Amino acid sequence: MGEMIWHHLPLFLARGTAMVDILDAYKETAITTMDRGKLVVMLYEGAIRFLRMAMEQIDAKDYIAKGRYIGRAQDIIWELNSVLNMELGGQIAQNLRSLYLYMNRRLNQANIKADKQIIQEVISLLEILHQGWKAIAE
C-alpha cells in the first residue's frame, strides 16, 4: 500500500517512512486512489478533527484522551514535516517546516496546560493550510 501512496504526493514532498501508520483511520481504497493534493487535504482534516476531539476531552476533564488526540494530531504534523523535500520545495518547504515545528511546540504547551486557546490557534493555522491545499487539489 505504501508504494501506491507516494506517487500521489505533491512534487515538493518526498517519501517518508510512517505515512501508512498516520493514515490508519482512513480506508485503504480511498488513500490509494486519490490524487496527490487530496492526500494532504485528508491529513490536514485528520489533524483538525483530532484537535477538536482534544478540546472536547478538556471540557470532559478526560486528560488522558486529550493527550492521545493531541498526540495523533502531532503525529500527522510530524509526518507532513518529515516528508518535505527542502531542495525541490525551496522557500515554500522551509516555511512549512517552520510552521509545522511551531505548531508542534504549541501543541506541547497545550497538552501540558490543557489549554483550548492554544489548540484553537493551531486549528486556525491548519485550517488555512487545509483551504490552500483544498483549492490546489480541486
BAZANU-761057 format. One record per residue: residue in one letter; residue number from 1; z, x, y of N, C-alpha, C in turn. Coordinates in steps of 0.1 Angstrom, whole numbers, plus 2048, in hexadecimal, padded with zeros to 3 digits. Atoms other than C-alpha are relative to their C-alpha. Example, Ala and Ser with C-alpha at 12.3 -4.5 7.8 and 13.67 -1.06 7.14 Angstrom:
! BAZANU-761057
<r rest="A" nr="1" n_pz="800" n_px="809" n_py="7F4" ca_pz="84E" ca_px="87B" ca_py="7D3" c_pz="800" c_px="809" c_py="80C"/>
<r rest="S" nr="2" n_pz="800" n_px="7F7" n_py="7F5" ca_pz="847" ca_px="889" ca_py="7F5" c_pz="808" c_px="7F8" c_py="80B"/>
***
This chain:
! BAZANU-761057
<r rest="M" nr="1" n_pz="800" n_px="808" n_py="7F4" ca_pz="800" ca_px="800" ca_py="800" c_pz="800" c_px="809" c_py="80D"/>
<r rest="G" nr="2" n_pz="7FF" n_px="7F8" n_py="7F4" ca_pz="809" ca_px="81B" ca_py="819" c_pz="7F3" c_px="806" c_py="804"/>
<r rest="E" nr="3" n_pz="80D" n_px="7FA" n_py="7FD" ca_pz="7E6" ca_px="82B" ca_py="817" c_pz="7F8" c_px="7F5" c_py="807"/>
<r rest="M" nr="4" n_pz="809" n_px="80B" n_py="7FA" ca_pz="7D6" ca_px="809" ca_py="821" c_pz="805" c_px="7FE" c_py="80E"/>
<r rest="I" nr="5" n_pz="7FB" n_px="803" n_py="7F2" ca_pz="7EC" ca_px="805" ca_py="840" c_pz="7FB" c_px="80A" c_py="80A"/>
<r rest="W" nr="6" n_pz="802" n_px="7F6" n_py="7F6" ca_pz="7E5" ca_px="826" ca_py="851" c_pz="7F3" c_px="800" c_py="807"/>
<r rest="H" nr="7" n_pz="80D" n_px="800" n_py="7F9" ca_pz="7C0" ca_px="822" ca_py="858" c_pz="7FF" c_px="7F5" c_py="80B"/>
<r rest="H" nr="8" n_pz="800" n_px="80A" n_py="7F6" ca_pz="7C9" ca_px="804" ca_py="86D" c_pz="808" c_px="803" c_py="80D"/>
<r rest="L" nr="9" n_pz="7F8" n_px="7FD" n_py="7F4" ca_pz="7E1" ca_px="815" ca_py="886" c_pz="7F7" c_px="804" c_py="80B"/>
<r rest="P" nr="10" n_pz="807" n_px="7FB" n_py="7F5" ca_pz="7D6" ca_px="81C" ca_py="8A9" c_pz="7FD" c_px="80F" c_py="800"/>
<r rest="L" nr="11" n_pz="805" n_px="7F2" n_py="801" ca_pz="7C4" ca_px="83D" ca_py="8AF" c_pz="80B" c_px="80A" c_py="803"/>
<r rest="F" nr="12" n_pz="7F6" n_px="7F6" n_py="7FD" ca_pz="7E2" ca_px="84E" ca_py="8BE" c_pz="80C" c_px="801" c_py="7F7"/>
<r rest="L" nr="13" n_pz="7F5" n_px="800" n_py="80A" ca_pz="7F8" ca_px="847" ca_py="8A0" c_pz="7FB" c_px="809" c_py="7F5"/>
<r rest="A" nr="14" n_pz="803" n_px="7F8" n_py="80C" ca_pz="7F9" ca_px="85E" ca_py="882" c_pz="808" c_px="7FB" c_py="7F5"/>
<r rest="R" nr="15" n_pz="7F9" n_px="804" n_py="80C" ca_pz="805" ca_px="85A" ca_py="85F" c_pz="80F" c_px="804" c_py="801"/>
<r rest="G" nr="16" n_pz="7F2" n_px="7FE" n_py="801" ca_pz="82B" ca_px="856" ca_py="85C" c_pz="804" c_px="7FF" c_py="7F1"/>
<r rest="T" nr="17" n_pz="7FB" n_px="800" n_py="80E" ca_pz="841" ca_px="856" ca_py="83D" c_pz="807" c_px="7F3" c_py="7FC"/>
<r rest="A" nr="18" n_pz="7F8" n_px="80B" n_py="804" ca_pz="856" ca_px="837" ca_py="83E" c_pz="7FB" c_px="7F2" c_py="805"/>
<r rest="M" nr="19" n_pz="805" n_px="80C" n_py="7FA" ca_pz="840" ca_px="81C" ca_py="84D" c_pz="801" c_px="7F4" c_py="7F6"/>
<r rest="V" nr="20" n_pz="7FF" n_px="80A" n_py="809" ca_pz="840" ca_px="808" ca_py="82D" c_pz="80E" c_px="7FA" c_py="7FF"/>
<r rest="D" nr="21" n_pz="7F2" n_px="804" n_py="800" ca_pz="866" ca_px="807" ca_py="82D" c_pz="803" c_px="7F7" c_py="80C"/>
<r rest="I" nr="22" n_pz="7FD" n_px="808" n_py="7F3" ca_pz="866" ca_px="7FA" ca_py="851" c_pz="7FA" c_px="7F2" c_py="7FE"/>
<r rest="L" nr="23" n_pz="807" n_px="80D" n_py="801" ca_pz="84E" ca_px="7DE" ca_py="847" c_pz="804" c_px="7F8" c_py="7F5"/>
<r rest="D" nr="24" n_pz="7FC" n_px="808" n_py="80C" ca_pz="861" ca_px="7D1" ca_py="82A" c_pz="802" c_px="7F1" c_py="802"/>
<r rest="A" nr="25" n_pz="7FE" n_px="80E" n_py="7FD" ca_pz="867" ca_px="7B0" ca_py="83B" c_pz="7F3" c_px="7F8" c_py="801"/>
<r rest="Y" nr="26" n_pz="80D" n_px="807" n_py="7FF" ca_pz="842" ca_px="7A8" ca_py="83D" c_pz="7F8" c_px="800" c_py="7F3"/>
<r rest="K" nr="27" n_pz="807" n_px="801" n_py="80C" ca_pz="82B" ca_px="79D" ca_py="822" c_pz="7F5" c_px="80B" c_py="7FF"/>
<r rest="E" nr="28" n_pz="80A" n_px="7F4" n_py="802" ca_pz="815" ca_px="7B9" ca_py="813" c_pz="7F2" c_px="7FC" c_py="804"/>
<r rest="T" nr="29" n_pz="80E" n_px="803" n_py="7FD" ca_pz="7F5" ca_px="7A6" ca_py="817" c_pz="7FE" c_px="7FF" c_py="80F"/>
<r rest="A" nr="30" n_pz="801" n_px="801" n_py="7F1" ca_pz="7FB" ca_px="79F" ca_py="83C" c_pz="7FE" c_px="80E" c_py="806"/>
<r rest="I" nr="31" n_pz="800" n_px="7F3" n_py="7FA" ca_pz="801" ca_px="7C4" ca_py="842" c_pz="7F3" c_px="808" c_py="7FC"/>
<r rest="T" nr="32" n_pz="80B" n_px="7F8" n_py="804" ca_pz="7E4" ca_px="7D2" ca_py="82E" c_pz="7F3" c_px="7FB" c_py="805"/>
<r rest="T" nr="33" n_pz="80C" n_px="806" n_py="7FC" ca_pz="7CA" ca_px="7BB" ca_py="83C" c_pz="7FE" c_px="800" c_py="80F"/>
<r rest="M" nr="34" n_pz="801" n_px="802" n_py="7F2" ca_pz="7D2" ca_px="7BC" ca_py="861" c_pz="7F9" c_px="80C" c_py="807"/>
<r rest="D" nr="35" n_pz="806" n_px="7F5" n_py="7F9" ca_pz="7C0" ca_px="7D1" ca_py="87B" c_pz="80A" c_px="809" c_py="806"/>
<r rest="R" nr="36" n_pz="7F7" n_px="7F5" n_py="7FC" ca_pz="7CF" ca_px="7EF" ca_py="88B" c_pz="80A" c_px="7FC" c_py="80B"/>
<r rest="G" nr="37" n_pz="7F6" n_px="804" n_py="7F6" ca_pz="7DF" ca_px="7DF" ca_py="8AA" c_pz="80A" c_px="7F6" c_py="7FC"/>
<r rest="K" nr="38" n_pz="7F7" n_px="80A" n_py="804" ca_pz="7EE" ca_px="7C2" ca_py="898" c_pz="80C" c_px="805" c_py="7F8"/>
<r rest="L" nr="39" n_pz="7F5" n_px="7FA" n_py="807" ca_pz="804" ca_px="7D8" ca_py="883" c_pz="80B" c_px="804" c_py="80A"/>
<r rest="V" nr="40" n_pz="7F7" n_px="7FC" n_py="7F6" ca_pz="814" ca_px="7E7" ca_py="8A2" c_pz="807" c_px="7F4" c_py="807"/>
<r rest="V" nr="41" n_pz="7FB" n_px="80C" n_py="7FA" ca_pz="818" ca_px="7C4" ca_py="8B1" c_pz="80B" c_px="7FA" c_py="7F6"/>
<r rest="M" nr="42" n_pz="7F6" n_px="805" n_py="809" ca_pz="82A" ca_px="7B9" ca_py="891" c_pz="80D" c_px="809" c_py="800"/>
<r rest="L" nr="43" n_pz="7F4" n_px="7F8" n_py="800" ca_pz="842" ca_px="7D7" ca_py="893" c_pz="808" c_px="7FD" c_py="80D"/>
<r rest="Y" nr="44" n_pz="7F8" n_px="804" n_py="7F4" ca_pz="84B" ca_px="7CE" ca_py="8B7" c_pz="807" c_px="7F3" c_py="7FE"/>
<r rest="E" nr="45" n_pz="7FB" n_px="80D" n_py="802" ca_pz="850" ca_px="7AA" ca_py="8AD" c_pz="80D" c_px="801" c_py="7F7"/>
<r rest="G" nr="46" n_pz="7F5" n_px="7FF" n_py="809" ca_pz="867" ca_px="7B5" ca_py="890" c_pz="80C" c_px="806" c_py="808"/>
<r rest="A" nr="47" n_pz="7F5" n_px="7F9" n_py="7F9" ca_pz="87C" ca_px="7CC" ca_py="8A7" c_pz="806" c_px="7F6" c_py="80A"/>
<r rest="I" nr="48" n_pz="7FA" n_px="80A" n_py="7F7" ca_pz="880" ca_px="7B0" ca_py="8C1" c_pz="808" c_px="7F5" c_py="7F8"/>
<r rest="R" nr="49" n_pz="7F9" n_px="80A" n_py="808" ca_pz="889" ca_px="797" ca_py="8A6" c_pz="80E" c_px="805" c_py="7FB"/>
<r rest="F" nr="50" n_pz="7F3" n_px="7FA" n_py="804" ca_pz="8A4" ca_px="7AF" ca_py="898" c_pz="80A" c_px="801" c_py="80B"/>
<r rest="L" nr="51" n_pz="7F7" n_px="7FF" n_py="7F5" ca_pz="8B2" ca_px="7B4" ca_py="8BA" c_pz="806" c_px="7F3" c_py="805"/>
<r rest="R" nr="52" n_pz="7FB" n_px="80E" n_py="7FD" ca_pz="8B5" ca_px="78F" ca_py="8C1" c_pz="80A" c_px="7FC" c_py="7F6"/>
<r rest="M" nr="53" n_pz="7F6" n_px="803" n_py="80A" ca_pz="8C7" ca_px="78B" ca_py="8A0" c_pz="80C" c_px="808" c_py="802"/>
<r rest="A" nr="54" n_pz="7F4" n_px="7F8" n_py="7FD" ca_pz="8DE" ca_px="7A7" ca_py="8AA" c_pz="808" c_px="7F9" c_py="80B"/>
<r rest="M" nr="55" n_pz="7F9" n_px="807" n_py="7F5" ca_pz="8E7" ca_px="794" ca_py="8CA" c_pz="807" c_px="7F4" c_py="7FB"/>
<r rest="E" nr="56" n_pz="7FA" n_px="80C" n_py="806" ca_pz="8EE" ca_px="775" ca_py="8B6" c_pz="80D" c_px="804" c_py="7F8"/>
<r rest="Q" nr="57" n_pz="7F4" n_px="7FC" n_py="807" ca_pz="906" ca_px="789" ca_py="8A0" c_pz="80B" c_px="805" c_py="809"/>
<r rest="I" nr="58" n_pz="7F6" n_px="7FD" n_py="7F7" ca_pz="918" ca_px="796" ca_py="8BE" c_pz="808" c_px="7F3" c_py="804"/>
<r rest="D" nr="59" n_pz="7FA" n_px="80D" n_py="7FD" ca_pz="91E" ca_px="772" ca_py="8C8" c_pz="809" c_px="7FB" c_py="7F5"/>
<r rest="A" nr="60" n_pz="7F8" n_px="804" n_py="80B" ca_pz="92A" ca_px="76B" ca_py="8A5" c_pz="80B" c_px="809" c_py="7FC"/>
<r rest="K" nr="61" n_pz="7F6" n_px="7F5" n_py="802" ca_pz="940" ca_px="78A" ca_py="8A6" c_pz="7FF" c_px="806" c_py="7F2"/>
<r rest="D" nr="62" n_pz="802" n_px="7F9" n_py="80D" ca_pz="930" ca_px="797" ca_py="886" c_pz="7F9" c_px="80D" c_py="804"/>
<r rest="Y" nr="63" n_pz="804" n_px="7F3" n_py="7FB" ca_pz="92E" ca_px="7BB" ca_py="891" c_pz="7F9" c_px="808" c_py="7F5"/>
<r rest="I" nr="64" n_pz="807" n_px="7F9" n_py="80B" ca_pz="923" ca_px="7C8" ca_py="86F" c_pz="7F1" c_px="7FB" c_py="800"/>
<r rest="A" nr="65" n_pz="80E" n_px="805" n_py="7FF" ca_pz="904" ca_px="7B1" ca_py="870" c_pz="7F9" c_px="805" c_py="80C"/>
<r rest="K" nr="66" n_pz="806" n_px="7FB" n_py="7F4" ca_pz="8FE" ca_px="7BB" ca_py="894" c_pz="7FB" c_px="80E" c_py="7FE"/>
<r rest="G" nr="67" n_pz="804" n_px="7F3" n_py="803" ca_pz="8FD" ca_px="7DF" ca_py="88A" c_pz="7F4" c_px="802" c_py="7F7"/>
<r rest="R" nr="68" n_pz="80B" n_px="800" n_py="809" ca_pz="8E6" ca_px="7D8" ca_py="86E" c_pz="7F3" c_px="7FD" c_py="807"/>
<r rest="Y" nr="69" n_pz="80C" n_px="804" n_py="7F9" ca_pz="8CD" ca_px="7C6" ca_py="884" c_pz="7FB" c_px="80A" c_py="80A"/>
<r rest="I" nr="70" n_pz="804" n_px="7F6" n_py="7F6" ca_pz="8CE" ca_px="7E0" ca_py="89F" c_pz="7FA" c_px="80C" c_py="7F8"/>
<r rest="G" nr="71" n_pz="805" n_px="7F6" n_py="808" ca_pz="8C9" ca_px="7FA" ca_py="884" c_pz="7F1" c_px="7FE" c_py="7FB"/>
<r rest="R" nr="72" n_pz="80E" n_px="803" n_py="804" ca_pz="8AA" ca_px="7E8" ca_py="877" c_pz="7F6" c_px="801" c_py="80B"/>
<r rest="A" nr="73" n_pz="809" n_px="7FF" n_py="7F4" ca_pz="89B" ca_px="7E6" ca_py="89A" c_pz="7FE" c_px="80F" c_py="803"/>
<r rest="Q" nr="74" n_pz="801" n_px="7F2" n_py="7FD" ca_pz="8A3" ca_px="80B" ca_py="89F" c_pz="7F7" c_px="807" c_py="7F5"/>
<r rest="D" nr="75" n_pz="809" n_px="7FB" n_py="80A" ca_pz="891" ca_px="813" ca_py="87E" c_pz="7F2" c_px="7FE" c_py="804"/>
<r rest="I" nr="76" n_pz="80E" n_px="802" n_py="7FC" ca_pz="872" ca_px="803" ca_py="88B" c_pz="7FC" c_px="809" c_py="80C"/>
<r rest="I" nr="77" n_pz="803" n_px="7F8" n_py="7F4" ca_pz="874" ca_px="815" ca_py="8AC" c_pz="7FF" c_px="80F" c_py="7FC"/>
<r rest="W" nr="78" n_pz="801" n_px="7F2" n_py="804" ca_pz="87A" ca_px="836" ca_py="89B" c_pz="7F3" c_px="803" c_py="7F8"/>
<r rest="E" nr="79" n_pz="80D" n_px="7FE" n_py="807" ca_pz="85C" ca_px="831" ca_py="884" c_pz="7F5" c_px="800" c_py="80A"/>
<r rest="L" nr="80" n_pz="80B" n_px="800" n_py="7F6" ca_pz="846" ca_px="828" ca_py="8A2" c_pz="7FF" c_px="80D" c_py="807"/>
<r rest="N" nr="81" n_pz="7FF" n_px="7F3" n_py="7FA" ca_pz="852" ca_px="848" ca_py="8B2" c_pz="7FB" c_px="80B" c_py="7F7"/>
<r rest="S" nr="82" n_pz="803" n_px="7F5" n_py="809" ca_pz="84D" ca_px="85D" ca_py="893" c_pz="7F1" c_px="801" c_py="7FD"/>
<r rest="V" nr="83" n_pz="80E" n_px="800" n_py="803" ca_pz="829" ca_px="854" ca_py="88F" c_pz="7F7" c_px="802" c_py="80C"/>
<r rest="L" nr="84" n_pz="808" n_px="7FC" n_py="7F4" ca_pz="81E" ca_px="85C" ca_py="8B2" c_pz="7F9" c_px="80D" c_py="7FE"/>
<r rest="N" nr="85" n_pz="807" n_px="7F3" n_py="801" ca_pz="803" ca_px="876" ca_py="8B3" c_pz="7FF" c_px="805" c_py="80F"/>
<r rest="M" nr="86" n_pz="7FF" n_px="7FB" n_py="7F2" ca_pz="80B" ca_px="88A" ca_py="8D2" c_pz="7F3" c_px="806" c_py="805"/>
<r rest="E" nr="87" n_pz="80C" n_px="7FA" n_py="7FC" ca_pz="7EA" ca_px="89C" ca_py="8D2" c_pz="7F5" c_px="7F6" c_py="804"/>
<r rest="L" nr="88" n_pz="80A" n_px="80A" n_py="7FE" ca_pz="7D3" ca_px="87E" ca_py="8D0" c_pz="805" c_px="7F6" c_py="80B"/>
<r rest="G" nr="89" n_pz="7FB" n_px="80A" n_py="7F7" ca_pz="7EA" ca_px="867" ca_py="8E4" c_pz="802" c_px="804" c_py="80E"/>
<r rest="G" nr="90" n_pz="7FE" n_px="7FB" n_py="7F2" ca_pz="7EF" ca_px="87D" ca_py="902" c_pz="80C" c_px="7FB" c_py="807"/>
<r rest="Q" nr="91" n_pz="7F5" n_px="805" n_py="7F8" ca_pz="803" ca_px="86F" ca_py="91E" c_pz="806" c_px="7F3" c_py="7FB"/>
<r rest="I" nr="92" n_pz="7FB" n_px="80D" n_py="805" ca_pz="805" ca_px="84C" ca_py="90E" c_pz="80A" c_px="803" c_py="7F5"/>
<r rest="A" nr="93" n_pz="7F7" n_px="7FD" n_py="80B" ca_pz="815" ca_px="85B" ca_py="8EF" c_pz="80D" c_px="806" c_py="805"/>
<r rest="Q" nr="94" n_pz="7F4" n_px="7FA" n_py="7FA" ca_pz="82D" ca_px="86F" ca_py="904" c_pz="809" c_px="7F6" c_py="806"/>
<r rest="N" nr="95" n_pz="7F9" n_px="80B" n_py="7FA" ca_pz="837" ca_px="851" ca_py="918" c_pz="807" c_px="7F7" c_py="7F6"/>
<r rest="L" nr="96" n_pz="7FA" n_px="808" n_py="80B" ca_pz="83C" ca_px="83C" ca_py="8F8" c_pz="80C" c_px="807" c_py="7FA"/>
<r rest="R" nr="97" n_pz="7F5" n_px="7F8" n_py="806" ca_pz="851" ca_px="858" ca_py="8E9" c_pz="80D" c_px="7FF" c_py="809"/>
<r rest="S" nr="98" n_pz="7F5" n_px="801" n_py="7F6" ca_pz="867" ca_px="859" ca_py="908" c_pz="807" c_px="7F2" c_py="800"/>
<r rest="L" nr="99" n_pz="7FB" n_px="80D" n_py="800" ca_pz="86B" ca_px="834" ca_py="908" c_pz="807" c_px="7FC" c_py="7F2"/>
<r rest="Y" nr="100" n_pz="7F9" n_px="802" n_py="80D" ca_pz="873" ca_px="832" ca_py="8E2" c_pz="80D" c_px="807" c_py="7FF"/>
<r rest="L" nr="101" n_pz="7F4" n_px="7F8" n_py="800" ca_pz="88D" ca_px="84D" ca_py="8E6" c_pz="80B" c_px="7F9" c_py="809"/>
<r rest="Y" nr="102" n_pz="7F7" n_px="807" n_py="7F6" ca_pz="89C" ca_px="83B" ca_py="904" c_pz="806" c_px="7F3" c_py="7F9"/>
<r rest="M" nr="103" n_pz="7FC" n_px="80D" n_py="806" ca_pz="89D" ca_px="819" ca_py="8F1" c_pz="80A" c_px="803" c_py="7F5"/>
<r rest="N" nr="104" n_pz="7F7" n_px="7FD" n_py="80B" ca_pz="8AE" ca_px="829" ca_py="8D3" c_pz="80E" c_px="805" c_py="805"/>
<r rest="R" nr="105" n_pz="7F3" n_px="7FC" n_py="7FA" ca_pz="8C9" ca_px="839" ca_py="8E9" c_pz="807" c_px="7F4" c_py="805"/>
<r rest="R" nr="106" n_pz="7FA" n_px="80C" n_py="7FB" ca_pz="8CF" ca_px="818" ca_py="8FA" c_pz="805" c_px="7F7" c_py="7F5"/>
<r rest="L" nr="107" n_pz="7FC" n_px="808" n_py="80C" ca_pz="8D1" ca_px="806" ca_py="8D8" c_pz="80D" c_px="806" c_py="7FA"/>
<r rest="N" nr="108" n_pz="7F4" n_px="7FA" n_py="805" ca_pz="8EB" ca_px="820" ca_py="8CD" c_pz="80C" c_px="7FB" c_py="809"/>
<r rest="Q" nr="109" n_pz="7F6" n_px="804" n_py="7F7" ca_pz="8FF" ca_px="817" ca_py="8EC" c_pz="804" c_px="7F1" c_py="7FE"/>
<r rest="A" nr="110" n_pz="7FE" n_px="80E" n_py="802" ca_pz="8FA" ca_px="7F2" ca_py="8E6" c_pz="808" c_px="7FD" c_py="7F3"/>
<r rest="N" nr="111" n_pz="7F9" n_px="802" n_py="80D" ca_pz="906" ca_px="7F5" ca_py="8C2" c_pz="80F" c_px="804" c_py="801"/>
<r rest="I" nr="112" n_pz="7F2" n_px="7FC" n_py="7FE" ca_pz="926" ca_px="808" ca_py="8CC" c_pz="807" c_px="7F6" c_py="808"/>
<r rest="K" nr="113" n_pz="7F9" n_px="809" n_py="7F7" ca_pz="92E" ca_px="7F0" ca_py="8E8" c_pz="7FF" c_px="7F1" c_py="7FD"/>
<r rest="A" nr="114" n_pz="804" n_px="80E" n_py="802" ca_pz="920" ca_px="7D0" ca_py="8D9" c_pz="7FC" c_px="7F9" c_py="80D"/>
<r rest="D" nr="115" n_pz="805" n_px="804" n_py="7F2" ca_pz="90E" ca_px="7CC" ca_py="8FA" c_pz="7F3" c_px="7F9" c_py="7FF"/>
<r rest="K" nr="116" n_pz="80C" n_px="808" n_py="801" ca_pz="8F5" ca_px="7B0" ca_py="8FB" c_pz="7F6" c_px="803" c_py="80C"/>
<r rest="Q" nr="117" n_pz="809" n_px="7FD" n_py="7F5" ca_pz="8E8" ca_px="7BA" ca_py="91D" c_pz="7F7" c_px="80D" c_py="7FD"/>
<r rest="I" nr="118" n_pz="808" n_px="7F4" n_py="804" ca_pz="8DD" ca_px="7DC" ca_py="910" c_pz="7F5" c_px="7FC" c_py="7F6"/>
<r rest="I" nr="119" n_pz="80A" n_px="805" n_py="80A" ca_pz="8CC" ca_px="7CB" ca_py="8F2" c_pz="7F5" c_px="7F9" c_py="807"/>
<r rest="Q" nr="120" n_pz="80A" n_px="807" n_py="7F9" ca_pz="8BA" ca_px="7B4" ca_py="90A" c_pz="7F7" c_px="809" c_py="808"/>
<r rest="E" nr="121" n_pz="808" n_px="7F6" n_py="7F9" ca_pz="8AF" ca_px="7D2" ca_py="91F" c_pz="7F5" c_px="805" c_py="7F6"/>
<r rest="V" nr="122" n_pz="809" n_px="7FB" n_py="80A" ca_pz="89F" ca_px="7E0" ca_py="8FF" c_pz="7F5" c_px="7F6" c_py="7FC"/>
<r rest="I" nr="123" n_pz="809" n_px="80B" n_py="803" ca_pz="890" ca_px="7BF" ca_py="8F6" c_pz="7F5" c_px="7FE" c_py="80B"/>
<r rest="S" nr="124" n_pz="809" n_px="801" n_py="7F5" ca_pz="880" ca_px="7BD" ca_py="918" c_pz="7F5" c_px="80B" c_py="800"/>
<r rest="L" nr="125" n_pz="809" n_px="7F5" n_py="801" ca_pz="870" ca_px="7DF" ca_py="914" c_pz="7F6" c_px="7FE" c_py="7F4"/>
<r rest="L" nr="126" n_pz="808" n_px="803" n_py="80C" ca_pz="864" ca_px="7D6" ca_py="8F1" c_pz="7F6" c_px="7F5" c_py="803"/>
<r rest="E" nr="127" n_pz="809" n_px="80B" n_py="7FD" ca_pz="855" ca_px="7B6" ca_py="8FE" c_pz="7F4" c_px="804" c_py="809"/>
<r rest="I" nr="128" n_pz="80B" n_px="7FA" n_py="7F8" ca_pz="841" ca_px="7C9" ca_py="918" c_pz="7F6" c_px="807" c_py="7F7"/>
<r rest="L" nr="129" n_pz="809" n_px="7F9" n_py="809" ca_pz="833" ca_px="7E0" ca_py="8FD" c_pz="7F9" c_px="7F6" c_py="7F7"/>
<r rest="H" nr="130" n_pz="806" n_px="80A" n_py="809" ca_pz="82D" ca_px="7C2" ca_py="8E6" c_pz="7F5" c_px="7F9" c_py="807"/>
<r rest="Q" nr="131" n_pz="80A" n_px="807" n_py="7F9" ca_pz="819" ca_px="7B0" ca_py="900" c_pz="7F3" c_px="809" c_py="802"/>
<r rest="G" nr="132" n_pz="80B" n_px="7F6" n_py="7FE" ca_pz="804" ca_px="7CF" ca_py="907" c_pz="7F8" c_px="802" c_py="7F3"/>
<r rest="W" nr="133" n_pz="807" n_px="7FE" n_py="80D" ca_pz="7FC" ca_px="7D5" ca_py="8E2" c_pz="7FA" c_px="7F3" c_py="7FC"/>
<r rest="K" nr="134" n_pz="806" n_px="80C" n_py="804" ca_pz="7F6" ca_px="7B0" ca_py="8DD" c_pz="7F3" c_px="7FE" c_py="807"/>
<r rest="A" nr="135" n_pz="80C" n_px="801" n_py="7F8" ca_pz="7DC" ca_px="7B0" ca_py="8F8" c_pz="7F5" c_px="809" c_py="7FA"/>
<r rest="I" nr="136" n_pz="809" n_px="7F6" n_py="806" ca_pz="7CC" ca_px="7CF" ca_py="8E8" c_pz="7FB" c_px="7FB" c_py="7F3"/>
<r rest="A" nr="137" n_pz="804" n_px="804" n_py="80E" ca_pz="7CC" ca_px="7C0" ca_py="8C5" c_pz="7F7" c_px="7F3" c_py="800"/>
<r rest="E" nr="138" n_pz="808" n_px="80D" n_py="800" ca_pz="7BB" ca_px="79F" ca_py="8D0" c_pz="7F2" c_px="803" c_py="804"/>
***
